[in-house]
């Protein structure tokens, strides 16, 4: 399984590269798929490469969910409704590009 990690751009490291932070972990990320980035922007990263730009609220929400998963895996107690608040009381939706082929 591959999990996306939200990371904040700290500095541009060259064409198609950015130094990004996830808490106190700093990693150089390939940004070729998302275009130009600037310090302060948030990226969803997979295996050292950015796949999309994201707003800060979404990035922090994703980070909270990942922290909750880590706590659960380590046997900790987690307030599931707080950690996954955006998923409570809503039906999942297919992405737009898949809706036209979905059975009704």
Secondary structure, DSSP 4 states (H G I P E B T S, - for coil): ----EEEEEEEEEETTEEEEEETTEEEEEE-TTT----TT-EEEEETTEEEEEE-HHHHHHHHHHHHHHHHHHTT----HHHHTGGGTT------HHHHTTS--
